[in-house]
Structures are given as C-alpha cells and as structure tokens.
Amino acid sequence: MSEQTDPDVVSSDSAEPRRQASSASSARADETPSGRVIKSIQRWWQQEVFGSVDQAEVIEKHREDCALSERYVFMTAMSGGIAVLGLLLPSTAVVIGAMLLSPLMGPIMGLGFALAIGDYQWLKQSARSLAWGSVIAIGLCAVLVFLSPIQTITTEIASRTQPNLFDLLVALFSGMAGAYATIRGRAGAIVGVAIATALMPPLAVIGFGLATLNWTVFSGALLLYVTNFITIALTAWAMARLYGFRTSLSERQSQAQNFAVVVVFIGLAVPLAFSLQQIAFQTNSQRVIRDEISEAFVRDSEISRLDVDFRSDPITVGATIYTPQTRPDAEVDIERALAARLGQPMELNLVQYQVGTSASAAEQAQLSAARASEEAAELARAEALALRLSLVAGVAKEDVVIDRTRRRAMVRARRLEGATLAAYRALEQRIVATEPDWTIELLPPVGELPDAIPFQDDGPTIEGARALSTIEWASRRIDLPIVLIGDPEEGTQAAEILAMRGVSVRVEPGAGALRADWAGAGE
C-alpha cells in the first residue's frame, strides 16, 4: 500500500524555496547598473514628488469646485449663451470668451480624482454637477437657437461635428496639464486647458442640433463632448494615481478599475480613428478630383471653384474651370476616371468658360469672377449693416445712409422712451465693435446732457470723464454748441478738455455741481 502525502504540506514546503529564490534574483537584479538606476528613480519619485504633494489639501481645495452651487449654474448658463451666439455669428473671439467663463472643468477633474481615491460621494457630486451643467447649457442653447432667426450651420458649428483621433489626443494632453495644475496648485493653467479642450462649444452645438432637429450635428457634437470630458476625467485619474493619491480599493478592485479605463479609451479611440480615416479619405479625394479635372483640359486651364459633397450618394462634385478649349465630353470622362481611382460612384457638375489662349487670360477671368463674388459679399454685408442700424435706431432700412465706397454708414435715430444720450452712444459703439473697418454714425435726437460732471482736486473723476466723453460725442453727432454751468474753475477745466476735442463750448457761472446744456436752450 503506497504512502499518502498531504498536498497542503508539499505546497507549503515548496513555496518557501521559491520565495527565497525570487528574493535572491531580485537582489541580484538590484545590483545591476540598470537596476540601481531604476531604484534611484523610484526613491527620487517617492521622496521628491510624493512627499511634496499635500494630498489632503488638494482634495479639500478642489472638492468645492464640484459643488452644484448657484454660481456654477449661473456661470454655466451664461457661458452656454455666449458660446451659441459666438457660433451663430460666427465669431471666434466670442467663442473663446465662453470657454473662459465655463466652470465645467471643475466637476470633470473632480470625477478623475474621486475615482482615483475611491471617494464615491465626491464622484456622485461631480457627476451630478456635470450632468446638470450639461443639461442647462444644452437647454438654454436650444431655446436661443429656436428663437433665433439665424439657424445656418456656420464654419464654427461645422468644425465641431466631426471629431477624430486628434481630438482625443488634445483632450489627453489637456487632461494631463489640467491634472498637474490641480495637484501643483497652478490654477492659472486651467484657463489654458479650458480653451484647448473647448468643453462649452460642443454643448452649444448639441443644443443647435436639438433645436434644428439635425441628427448629424447633434450626434457629432455629442461624440466630441463625451470624448473630451471622459478623456480628461480618466487622464486626471491616471495622474492622481501616478502622484500617489491613496485609494481604499482592494488590489482586485484596482485591477478591475484599470481594465475598465483601458476599455473606455479603446472604445473612444475606435470611432474617432474611423472618423480620422474618413477625413483622410476626403482630403485625398479632393486632391484626386482636382488632379483629374486639371488633366482633362489643356495646360493653361484654371479651376476656379471646387465643391465636394461627400454626404450625398453618389458623391457630388461641383466645379468651374476657365479654359482656352472647352470639352463637351469632359464630365463623362472625368466621372469615369474618378470612380475608378476612388472606388465610389461620382456625379460631376462641371461648368466650363472659354477664355483666351494664354494663362493670363484664364487668370484674368478667374480674378473677375472673384471680384464679382467679393462685390456680392460686400453688398450683402452692407445690407446686413443697414438692417441692424435700422433696428437699433427704430427707423426703416431705407432711412439708413450707406456709402460703400467710403465705407460709411449714418442713421438718425428716433426718440426712444427712456433712452439717454449715453444709451444711444452705447448702441453705436456696439455696432462699431462688429464693423471695425466702417465709419458708423448714429445721430441721436436732442436730449438732456449729463446733469452732473463730478470733479476732484486734480481734474474730473472717472464719472466726470465719462460724462465729458458723452457730451463730446453728442455735440459731434447733433452739431450743436455746449454751455457748461456751475463752478467757474471746474467749468474752465472742462471747457479746455472739450475744446481740445473740437467741441464749441462756453462757460456760465452757476450754483451747484457742474452740468452741461445745449447752447441756446431756453433762450
């Protein structure tokens, strides 16, 4: 009868030599040059990096940024409103202003850090704030777009409807910079991260797509926003773990968490890589289309216009070419060649203009067409300016005087109930800010001038200087002289300031604070 052996005892006895062998091999590895370098780097990282970060202070400081407060809701709504207006105008400067106001970066960073330390109360708080902020921004933007007479897909909107792998990389590097700034207390860098990732504009585009029932715009912007906030949050989680932020999770839970993060990154990368592939195909296709059209005509031909619609089936191409020799059969031949090279059916609408036999003739025809297009765009811009001025002044568009040659616009405003001269001036300045290359004059009705021009020992106060600017503007627009009534010394100083600016003014002594009136009023 054979002797039975206890398997637990054998396992225990054999495990000890293996542990000793493993320890010996680790010790030998540490003695190698590369092992010593790695060990010194680990020691430096633990002492100089881990040791220099006050984790409790970082967590406590940034936990408040994730609260669903009145300030957070208000700033999110204002940022969304500014963003959608900037997208509709379109104005890059306005869109950047919305990015600066947006407080969404706080909850997104909170998601990453809460996930890293296993604080699920903080995680729920951040997720709730981010969800409510997103819903508020989308809802407000959708309402503004629905009420707006402008619902055109501008270049600013279109650029945020087709995210690709590069957008994920931008969010990745931005998340690393934002997390580092959060850990190291470089709060100013968060502003740059907010601009780089542009969290609010995609939300505004989602609202636009919702209001216009455009699924392509809605889904593209939604994918961009989800890509940005998930990538930033997971990058913040990775940076927090790298900097040694402690977690209460077990080793098995940590491994499961790491696996989930990798799966999410891969899940985002797949559709974005496909989108990038589509963009590369479209870019290459445009080059192929241009080459095929050029090769179908003689050497001195010039392509003036090339529009490609990749969303249609088949792909539609619209082109205009100036050529010394037209070809009636060119469309069929080019369509066949493009279908063979691109592997997709094509539909070409080609307009041919016959010009002289020299290259300069084609270029001249192209320039003429460009000038005509520019003239039409300038006329449309002048018409839009006239409409805006008529709305501001409360008059018909025909009452606005437009001189496109000198780029001047003038309108005489109706008397608006409760409107001061300062209000008319503010309306003019608002229009001027959008048309810097035009000279715009809004002529107000004769109204009451500022009834007080405050002075201090060394001259007018800030309010006084503002009042003098309004007086100067009103005198220039209405073309009437000014009389200053009050303290003679203050009146003399104010008169000198106005006279230097070309205003006709005289001073009359009087009681009370210095004030202004139209010369001849009441006489």
C-alpha positions in Angstrom: 0.0 0.0 0.0 1.5 3.3 -1.1 2.1 6.2 1.3 -0.2 9.2 1.0 1.2 12.7 1.0 -0.7 15.8 2.3 -0.8 18.2 -0.7 -1.0 21.3 1.5 2.2 20.4 3.2 4.0 19.8 -0.1 2.8 23.1 -1.4 3.9 25.0 1.7 7.3 23.3 1.7 7.9 24.0 -1.9 6.7 27.7 -1.8 9.4 28.8 0.7 12.4 27.9 -1.6 10.6 29.6 -4.5 10.2 32.8 -2.4 13.8 32.7 -1.4 14.9 32.2 -5.0 12.7 35.1 -6.1 14.2 37.4 -3.4 17.7 36.3 -4.4 17.0 37.0 -8.1 15.5 40.5 -7.2 18.6 41.3 -5.1 20.8 40.3 -8.0 18.7 42.5 -10.4 19.1 45.4 -8.0 22.9 45.0 -8.1 23.0 45.6 -11.9 23.6 49.1 -13.2 20.1 49.4 -14.7 18.5 48.1 -11.5 20.3 50.7 -9.4 19.2 53.4 -11.8 15.6 52.3 -11.6 15.8 52.0 -7.8 17.2 55.5 -7.5 14.5 56.9 -9.8 11.8 55.2 -7.6 13.4 56.6 -4.5 13.6 60.1 -6.0 9.9 59.9 -7.1 8.7 58.8 -3.7 10.7 61.4 -1.8 10.7 64.5 -4.1 7.3 64.0 -5.8 5.0 62.1 -3.5 6.5 63.8 -0.5 6.0 67.3 -1.9 2.2 66.9 -2.5 -0.2 67.6 0.3 -2.9 65.2 -0.9 -5.5 66.2 1.8 -5.1 69.9 0.9 -5.5 69.2 -2.9 -8.6 67.1 -2.3 -10.2 69.6 0.1 -9.4 72.6 -2.1 -10.9 71.1 -5.3 -13.9 69.4 -3.8 -15.6 72.8 -3.6 -15.2 73.3 -7.4 -17.5 70.3 -8.0 -20.5 71.6 -5.9 -23.8 72.3 -7.7 -23.9 75.9 -6.5 -25.8 78.9 -7.6 -22.6 80.4 -9.1 -21.9 77.2 -11.0 -25.3 77.1 -12.5 -25.3 80.8 -13.4 -21.8 80.8 -15.0 -22.6 77.6 -17.0 -25.8 79.1 -18.4 -24.1 82.4 -19.3 -21.2 80.5 -20.9 -23.6 78.5 -22.9 -25.5 81.6 -24.1 -22.3 83.3 -25.1 -21.0 80.2 -26.9 -24.1 79.6 -29.1 -24.2 83.3 -30.1 -20.5 83.2 -31.0 -21.2 80.1 -33.1 -24.1 81.7 -34.9 -22.3 85.0 -35.7 -19.7 83.3 -36.2 -17.1 84.9 -34.0 -14.0 83.0 -32.7 -13.4 85.7 -30.1 -16.9 85.3 -28.6 -16.5 81.5 -28.5 -13.2 81.9 -26.7 -14.9 84.2 -24.2 -17.4 81.4 -23.5 -14.6 78.9 -22.9 -13.1 81.3 -20.3 -16.4 81.5 -18.4 -17.2 77.8 -18.4 -16.8 76.2 -15.0 -17.2 72.6 -16.3 -13.5 71.8 -15.9 -14.0 71.6 -12.1 -16.5 68.7 -12.0 -14.6 66.8 -14.7 -11.4 67.0 -12.7 -13.4 66.0 -9.6 -14.6 62.8 -11.4 -11.0 61.8 -12.1 -9.6 62.5 -8.6 -12.7 60.9 -6.9 -12.2 57.8 -9.0 -8.5 57.7 -8.1 -9.1 57.8 -4.3 -12.3 55.8 -4.3 -14.4 58.6 -2.8 -17.8 57.8 -4.3 -19.6 60.7 -2.5 -17.3 63.1 -4.3 -17.8 61.1 -7.5 -21.6 61.3 -7.3 -21.3 65.1 -6.5 -19.1 65.7 -9.5 -21.2 63.6 -11.9 -24.4 65.4 -10.7 -22.9 68.8 -11.2 -21.6 67.9 -14.7 -24.9 66.4 -15.7 -27.0 69.4 -14.6 -24.5 71.8 -16.1 -24.6 70.0 -19.4 -28.4 69.8 -19.4 -28.7 73.5 -18.5 -26.3 74.6 -21.2 -27.9 72.4 -23.9 -31.4 73.5 -23.0 -30.5 77.2 -23.0 -28.6 77.0 -26.3 -31.5 75.1 -27.9 -34.0 77.7 -26.8 -31.8 80.6 -28.1 -31.3 78.8 -31.5 -35.0 78.0 -31.7 -35.9 81.7 -31.2 -33.1 83.0 -33.4 -33.8 84.0 -37.0 -30.4 82.6 -37.9 -30.2 78.8 -37.9 -27.5 78.4 -40.5 -24.7 75.9 -40.0 -21.6 78.2 -39.8 -18.0 77.2 -40.0 -17.7 77.3 -36.2 -20.5 74.9 -35.9 -19.4 72.5 -38.7 -15.9 72.3 -37.2 -17.3 70.7 -34.0 -19.4 68.0 -35.7 -16.8 65.6 -36.9 -14.4 64.6 -34.1 -11.4 62.4 -34.8 -8.5 60.7 -33.1 -6.6 64.0 -32.9 -9.4 65.4 -30.7 -8.8 62.5 -28.2 -5.1 63.3 -28.2 -5.8 67.0 -27.5 -8.1 66.0 -24.6 -5.5 63.6 -23.3 -2.7 66.2 -23.2 -5.0 68.8 -21.8 -6.1 66.4 -19.1 -2.5 65.8 -18.1 -1.8 69.6 -18.0 -5.0 70.2 -16.0 -4.4 67.4 -13.5 -0.8 68.6 -13.0 -2.0 72.2 -12.4 -4.6 70.9 -10.0 -2.1 68.8 -8.0 0.6 71.5 -8.0 -1.7 74.4 -7.4 -1.2 76.1 -10.8 -4.8 77.3 -11.1 -4.0 79.7 -13.9 -3.1 76.9 -16.2 -6.7 75.6 -16.0 -7.7 78.6 -18.2 -5.5 77.4 -21.0 -6.7 73.8 -20.6 -10.3 75.1 -20.9 -9.5 76.9 -24.1 -7.6 73.9 -25.6 -10.4 71.3 -25.0 -13.3 73.7 -25.7 -15.9 72.0 -23.5 -18.7 74.5 -23.8 -18.8 75.0 -27.6 -19.7 71.3 -28.3 -22.6 71.6 -25.8 -23.8 74.7 -27.7 -23.6 72.8 -31.0 -25.6 69.9 -29.3 -28.3 72.5 -28.5 -28.2 73.8 -32.0 -28.7 70.3 -33.4 -31.5 69.7 -31.0 -33.3 72.9 -31.9 -32.9 72.4 -35.6 -33.6 68.6 -35.4 -30.3 68.0 -37.2 -29.1 64.5 -36.1 -25.7 64.7 -37.9 -24.8 67.9 -36.0 -26.3 66.6 -32.7 -24.5 63.3 -32.7 -21.2 64.7 -33.9 -21.0 67.3 -31.3 -22.2 64.9 -28.6 -19.4 62.5 -29.5 -16.8 65.3 -29.3 -18.1 66.4 -25.9 -18.2 62.9 -24.5 -14.7 62.3 -25.9 -13.4 65.5 -24.2 -14.9 65.0 -20.7 -14.2 61.2 -20.4 -10.7 61.6 -21.7 -9.9 64.4 -19.3 -11.5 62.7 -16.3 -9.6 59.4 -17.0 -6.3 61.2 -17.5 -6.9 63.1 -14.2 -7.4 59.7 -12.6 -4.2 58.3 -14.1 -2.2 61.4 -13.0 -3.6 61.3 -9.5 -2.6 57.6 -9.2 0.8 58.5 -10.6 1.2 61.1 -7.9 0.4 58.5 -5.2 -3.1 59.6 -4.2 -4.3 56.8 -1.9 -7.3 54.6 -2.6 -9.4 52.4 -0.3 -9.9 49.8 -3.1 -8.5 46.3 -2.9 -5.9 45.1 -5.3 -8.5 43.1 -7.3 -10.8 46.2 -7.5 -7.9 48.4 -8.6 -7.1 45.9 -11.4 -10.8 45.9 -12.5 -10.7 49.7 -12.5 -7.6 49.8 -14.6 -9.1 47.4 -17.0 -12.3 49.4 -17.3 -10.3 52.6 -18.0 -8.4 50.9 -20.8 -11.6 49.5 -22.3 -13.2 53.1 -22.3 -10.1 54.6 -24.0 -10.2 51.9 -26.7 -14.0 52.3 -27.1 -13.4 56.0 -27.7 -10.4 55.5 -30.0 -12.2 53.2 -32.4 -15.0 55.6 -33.7 -12.6 58.5 -33.6 -10.0 56.6 -35.6 -12.7 55.7 -38.1 -13.7 59.4 -38.3 -10.0 60.4 -38.8 -9.9 57.8 -41.6 -12.9 59.4 -43.2 -11.3 62.8 -43.1 -8.1 61.5 -44.6 -10.2 59.9 -47.4 -11.9 63.2 -48.1 -8.7 65.1 -48.2 -7.1 62.7 -50.5 -10.2 62.6 -52.7 -10.3 66.3 -53.1 -6.7 66.2 -54.3 -7.5 63.4 -56.8 -10.6 65.2 -58.1 -8.6 68.4 -58.7 -5.9 66.5 -60.5 -8.3 64.6 -62.7 -10.2 67.8 -63.7 -6.9 69.6 -64.5 -5.5 66.7 -66.5 -8.7 66.6 -68.7 -8.0 70.1 -70.0 -5.2 71.9 -71.7 -2.3 73.3 -69.8 -3.4 76.9 -69.4 -6.8 76.0 -67.8 -7.6 77.2 -64.3 -10.0 75.6 -61.7 -12.0 78.5 -60.2 -14.4 76.6 -57.9 -14.4 73.1 -56.5 -17.1 71.9 -54.1 -17.4 68.3 -53.0 -20.4 66.8 -51.1 -19.2 63.5 -49.5 -22.6 63.0 -47.7 -24.6 62.6 -50.9 -24.9 59.2 -52.7 -23.2 59.2 -55.2 -20.6 61.8 -54.1 -21.4 65.1 -55.8 -18.7 67.4 -57.2 -19.4 70.9 -58.5 -16.6 72.7 -60.3 -15.9 75.7 -62.5 -13.0 75.8 -64.9 -11.6 78.6 -67.2 -10.0 77.0 -70.3 -8.9 78.1 -73.7 -10.5 75.0 -75.2 -13.8 73.5 -73.9 -14.7 69.8 -73.9 -18.3 68.7 -74.2 -17.5 65.2 -73.1 -15.3 66.1 -70.2 -17.9 65.4 -67.5 -18.4 61.8 -68.5 -14.7 61.1 -68.9 -13.8 62.7 -65.5 -16.6 60.9 -63.7 -15.4 57.5 -65.1 -11.8 58.3 -64.1 -12.8 59.4 -60.6 -14.9 56.3 -60.0 -12.0 54.1 -61.0 -9.5 55.9 -58.8 -11.7 56.4 -55.7 -13.7 53.2 -55.9 -17.0 55.1 -55.5 -19.7 56.3 -57.9 -19.3 60.1 -58.7 -21.6 62.7 -60.1 -19.8 65.8 -61.6 -21.4 69.1 -62.4 -18.8 70.9 -64.5 -19.1 74.5 -65.7 -16.7 75.5 -68.5 -15.8 79.0 -69.5 -13.8 79.5 -72.6 -11.1 82.3 -72.3 -8.0 83.4 -74.3 -5.2 81.0 -75.1 -2.8 82.4 -72.6 -2.5 81.6 -68.9 -3.0 85.3 -68.1 -6.5 85.2 -69.8 -7.6 82.4 -67.5 -6.2 84.1 -64.5 -7.9 87.4 -65.5 -11.3 85.6 -65.9 -10.8 84.0 -62.5 -9.9 87.3 -60.9 -13.0 88.9 -62.5 -15.2 86.1 -61.0 -13.5 86.5 -57.7 -14.1 90.3 -57.7 -17.8 89.7 -58.6 -18.1 87.3 -55.7 -16.4 89.7 -53.4 -18.6 92.6 -54.6 -21.7 90.5 -53.9 -20.4 89.6 -50.4 -19.7 93.3 -49.7 -23.2 94.2 -50.9 -24.7 91.6 -48.6 -22.6 92.9 -45.7 -23.7 96.4 -46.3 -27.4 95.3 -46.5 -27.0 93.5 -43.2 -25.4 96.5 -41.6 -28.2 98.8 -42.8 -30.8 96.4 -41.3 -29.0 96.3 -38.0 -28.7 100.1 -37.8 -32.4 100.5 -38.7 -33.4 98.1 -35.9 -31.2 100.0 -33.4 -32.4 103.4 -34.5 -36.0 102.4 -34.7 -36.4 103.5 -38.4 -36.9 101.9 -41.7 -33.9 100.4 -43.5 -34.4 102.9 -46.3 -33.6 105.7 -43.8 -30.1 104.4 -43.3 -27.4 106.1 -45.4 -24.8 103.6 -46.7 -21.7 104.7 -48.6 -19.9 101.5 -49.6 -17.2 103.3 -51.4 -16.0 105.2 -48.3 -17.4 102.5 -46.0 -19.5 104.9 -44.1 -23.0 104.4 -42.5 -25.2 107.0 -40.9 -28.7 106.9 -39.5 -30.8 109.4 -37.5 -32.4 107.6 -34.5 -36.0 108.1 -33.4 -36.6 109.2 -29.8 -36.8 106.0 -27.7 -38.7 106.1 -24.4 -36.3 106.5 -21.5 -33.1 106.3 -23.7 -30.4 108.8 -22.7 -27.6 110.1 -24.9 -25.2 107.7 -23.2 -27.6 104.8 -24.3 -27.5 106.0 -27.9 -23.7 106.2 -27.7 -23.5 102.6 -26.3 -25.7 101.4 -29.2 -23.4 103.0 -31.7 -20.3 101.5 -30.0 -21.9 98.1 -30.1 -22.3 98.2 -33.9 -18.8 99.8 -34.4 -17.2 96.9 -32.5 -18.6 94.4 -35.1 -17.6 96.5 -38.1 -14.1 98.0 -37.3 -13.4 98.9 -40.9 -16.6 101.0 -41.3 -17.2 104.6 -40.0 -20.6 104.4 -38.3 -22.6 107.4 -37.0 -25.8 107.1 -35.0 -27.4 110.6 -34.8 -29.4 110.8 -31.6 -32.4 113.2 -31.0 -31.6 116.3 -29.0 -31.8 115.1 -25.4 -30.7 116.0 -21.9 -27.0 116.2 -21.4 -25.4 114.8 -18.2 -26.7 116.9 -15.3 -23.5 116.4 -13.3 -19.8 116.4 -14.2 -18.0 115.4 -10.9 -14.6 116.9 -10.3 -11.8 116.3 -7.8 -8.7 118.3 -6.9 -6.7 117.3 -10.0 -9.5 117.2 -12.5 -12.6 115.3 -13.4 -13.4 112.0 -11.7 -13.9 108.8 -13.6 -17.7 109.6 -13.8 -16.8 113.1 -14.8 -14.5 111.9 -17.6 -17.3 109.6 -18.8 -19.8 112.5 -18.8 -17.4 114.7 -20.8 -17.0 111.9 -23.4 -20.8 111.6 -23.8 -21.0 115.4 -24.2 -18.3 115.4 -26.8 -20.0 112.6 -28.7 -23.4 114.2 -28.6 -22.1 117.6 -29.7 -20.3 116.0 -32.7 -23.4 114.0 -33.7 -26.0 116.7 -33.3 -23.7 119.5 -34.3 -24.7 122.0 -31.6 -22.5 124.0 -29.2 -22.4 123.3 -25.5 -22.7 125.5 -22.4 -21.2 124.5 -19.1 -23.0 125.8 -16.0 -21.5 125.7 -12.5 -18.3 126.4 -10.7 -16.2 128.7 -13.0 -12.9 126.9 -12.2 -14.3 123.5 -12.9 -16.1 124.8 -15.9 -12.9 126.3 -17.3 -11.1 122.9 -16.9 -14.0 121.0 -18.6 -14.2 123.6 -21.4 -10.5 123.2 -22.1 -10.8 119.5 -22.4 -13.8 119.7 -24.7 -12.3 122.5 -26.8 -9.2 120.3 -27.4 -11.5 117.7 -28.8 -13.1 120.1 -31.2 -16.3 121.0 -29.3 -17.7 124.5 -29.3 -18.2 125.4 -25.7 -18.7 128.3 -23.3 -18.8 128.6 -19.5 -21.5 130.3 -17.4 -21.2 130.6 -13.6 -23.9 128.9 -11.6 -24.8 127.2 -8.3 -24.5 123.5 -7.6 -22.5 120.8 -9.4 -21.1 121.5 -12.9 -23.6 120.4 -15.6 -24.0 120.8 -19.3 -26.7 122.1 -21.6 -27.2 122.9 -25.2 -26.2 126.4 -26.0 -29.3 128.5 -26.8 -31.7 126.1 -24.9 -34.4 128.1 -23.3 -33.3 131.4 -24.9 
